[in-house]
């Protein structure tokens, strides 16, 4: 499937645009579009990681989850240790 690009307009602070143009001029970025798209992808990935971290943070206060995780850890602790030793 072909990627469809959609044209949009963004307003950037002057210094930020100068830094983008410098990255393009020095060859550190292929184009403004590519650099900005990569920056947006990077920021969205960071937001997704934050969302996941926040979900795990909620688990830390969940006593039922904690008890189940502790039970699993105890049940599989010996086999996990054996597997670790064999991998070395």
ZADO-1210 file (C-alpha; in nm, 4 decimals, padded with zeros to 6 digits):
<atoms>
<atom x="00.0000" y="00.0000" z="00.0000" code="UNK" pos="1"/>
<atom x="00.1327" y="00.3436" z="-00.0887" code="UNK" pos="2"/>
<atom x="00.1830" y="00.5949" z="00.1869" code="UNK" pos="3"/>
<atom x="-00.0342" y="00.8969" z="00.1339" code="UNK" pos="4"/>
<atom x="00.1158" y="01.2264" z="00.2405" code="UNK" pos="5"/>
<atom x="-00.1134" y="01.5128" z="00.3290" code="UNK" pos="6"/>
<atom x="00.0109" y="01.8686" z="00.3065" code="UNK" pos="7"/>
<atom x="-00.0297" y="02.0795" z="00.6171" code="UNK" pos="8"/>
<atom x="00.1115" y="02.4018" z="00.7511" code="UNK" pos="9"/>
<atom x="00.2975" y="02.4430" z="01.0779" code="UNK" pos="10"/>
<atom x="00.4155" y="02.7578" z="01.2481" code="UNK" pos="11"/>
<atom x="00.7536" y="02.7307" z="01.4174" code="UNK" pos="12"/>
<atom x="00.9579" y="02.9737" z="01.6214" code="UNK" pos="13"/>
<atom x="01.2194" y="03.1437" z="01.4019" code="UNK" pos="14"/>
<atom x="01.5165" y="02.9885" z="01.5838" code="UNK" pos="15"/>
<atom x="01.3691" y="02.6402" z="01.5542" code="UNK" pos="16"/>
<atom x="01.3175" y="02.6784" z="01.1803" code="UNK" pos="17"/>
<atom x="01.6738" y="02.8072" z="01.1448" code="UNK" pos="18"/>
<atom x="01.7986" y="02.4969" z="01.3267" code="UNK" pos="19"/>
<atom x="01.5907" y="02.2748" z="01.0965" code="UNK" pos="20"/>
<atom x="01.7302" y="02.4487" z="00.7877" code="UNK" pos="21"/>
<atom x="02.0847" y="02.4196" z="00.9211" code="UNK" pos="22"/>
<atom x="02.0382" y="02.0459" z="00.9718" code="UNK" pos="23"/>
<atom x="01.9217" y="02.0165" z="00.6099" code="UNK" pos="24"/>
<atom x="02.2010" y="02.2384" z="00.4739" code="UNK" pos="25"/>
<atom x="02.4703" y="02.0394" z="00.6559" code="UNK" pos="26"/>
<atom x="02.3267" y="01.7081" z="00.5390" code="UNK" pos="27"/>
<atom x="02.2187" y="01.5883" z="00.8823" code="UNK" pos="28"/>
<atom x="01.8612" y="01.5793" z="00.7548" code="UNK" pos="29"/>
<atom x="01.7337" y="01.5036" z="00.4076" code="UNK" pos="30"/>
<atom x="01.4644" y="01.7702" z="00.4091" code="UNK" pos="31"/>
<atom x="01.2490" y="01.9874" z="00.6318" code="UNK" pos="32"/>
<atom x="00.9593" y="01.7500" z="00.5790" code="UNK" pos="33"/>
<atom x="01.1598" y="01.4434" z="00.6733" code="UNK" pos="34"/>
<atom x="01.3085" y="01.6048" z="00.9842" code="UNK" pos="35"/>
<atom x="00.9757" y="01.7358" z="01.1078" code="UNK" pos="36"/>
<atom x="00.7967" y="01.4060" z="01.0350" code="UNK" pos="37"/>
<atom x="01.0693" y="01.2148" z="01.2218" code="UNK" pos="38"/>
<atom x="01.0457" y="01.4579" z="01.5140" code="UNK" pos="39"/>
<atom x="00.6685" y="01.4103" z="01.5309" code="UNK" pos="40"/>
<atom x="00.7082" y="01.0297" z="01.5177" code="UNK" pos="41"/>
<atom x="00.9656" y="01.0488" z="01.7958" code="UNK" pos="42"/>
<atom x="00.7400" y="01.2644" z="02.0133" code="UNK" pos="43"/>
<atom x="00.4382" y="01.0399" z="01.9544" code="UNK" pos="44"/>
<atom x="00.6439" y="00.7342" z="02.0527" code="UNK" pos="45"/>
<atom x="00.7517" y="00.9130" z="02.3719" code="UNK" pos="46"/>
<atom x="00.3887" y="00.9935" z="02.4508" code="UNK" pos="47"/>
<atom x="00.2944" y="00.6284" z="02.3956" code="UNK" pos="48"/>
<atom x="00.5738" y="00.5157" z="02.6314" code="UNK" pos="49"/>
<atom x="00.4459" y="00.7642" z="02.8896" code="UNK" pos="50"/>
<atom x="00.0950" y="00.6246" z="02.8510" code="UNK" pos="51"/>
<atom x="00.2265" y="00.2710" z="02.9065" code="UNK" pos="52"/>
<atom x="00.4345" y="00.3835" z="03.2064" code="UNK" pos="53"/>
<atom x="00.1277" y="00.5482" z="03.3590" code="UNK" pos="54"/>
<atom x="-00.0703" y="00.2247" z="03.3161" code="UNK" pos="55"/>
<atom x="00.2026" y="00.0283" z="03.4933" code="UNK" pos="56"/>
<atom x="00.2176" y="00.2932" z="03.7656" code="UNK" pos="57"/>
<atom x="-00.1503" y="00.2302" z="03.8327" code="UNK" pos="58"/>
<atom x="-00.0758" y="-00.1391" z="03.8700" code="UNK" pos="59"/>
<atom x="00.1634" y="-00.0683" z="04.1570" code="UNK" pos="60"/>
<atom x="-00.1306" y="00.0383" z="04.3743" code="UNK" pos="61"/>
<atom x="-00.3440" y="-00.2602" z="04.2701" code="UNK" pos="62"/>
<atom x="-00.3129" y="-00.5134" z="04.5519" code="UNK" pos="63"/>
<atom x="-00.4812" y="-00.7924" z="04.3528" code="UNK" pos="64"/>
<atom x="-00.2336" y="-00.7493" z="04.0674" code="UNK" pos="65"/>
<atom x="00.0577" y="-00.7324" z="04.3115" code="UNK" pos="66"/>
<atom x="-00.0457" y="-01.0557" z="04.4831" code="UNK" pos="67"/>
<atom x="-00.0865" y="-01.2370" z="04.1501" code="UNK" pos="68"/>
<atom x="00.2508" y="-01.1130" z="04.0242" code="UNK" pos="69"/>
<atom x="00.4166" y="-01.2187" z="04.3492" code="UNK" pos="70"/>
<atom x="00.2565" y="-01.5634" z="04.3239" code="UNK" pos="71"/>
<atom x="00.3798" y="-01.6091" z="03.9664" code="UNK" pos="72"/>
<atom x="00.7256" y="-01.4919" z="04.0615" code="UNK" pos="73"/>
<atom x="00.7420" y="-01.7437" z="04.3430" code="UNK" pos="74"/>
<atom x="00.6108" y="-02.0270" z="04.1238" code="UNK" pos="75"/>
<atom x="00.8545" y="-01.9633" z="03.8408" code="UNK" pos="76"/>
<atom x="01.1522" y="-01.8341" z="04.0364" code="UNK" pos="77"/>
<atom x="01.3451" y="-02.1623" z="04.0345" code="UNK" pos="78"/>
<atom x="01.2905" y="-02.2336" z="03.6661" code="UNK" pos="79"/>
<atom x="01.3772" y="-01.8725" z="03.5752" code="UNK" pos="80"/>
<atom x="01.7033" y="-01.9033" z="03.7696" code="UNK" pos="81"/>
<atom x="01.7865" y="-02.2338" z="03.5970" code="UNK" pos="82"/>
<atom x="01.7206" y="-02.0828" z="03.2554" code="UNK" pos="83"/>
<atom x="01.9393" y="-01.7847" z="03.3391" code="UNK" pos="84"/>
<atom x="02.2247" y="-02.0085" z="03.4499" code="UNK" pos="85"/>
<atom x="02.2005" y="-02.2193" z="03.1347" code="UNK" pos="86"/>
<atom x="02.2137" y="-01.9110" z="02.9140" code="UNK" pos="87"/>
<atom x="02.5513" y="-01.8034" z="03.0516" code="UNK" pos="88"/>
</atoms>
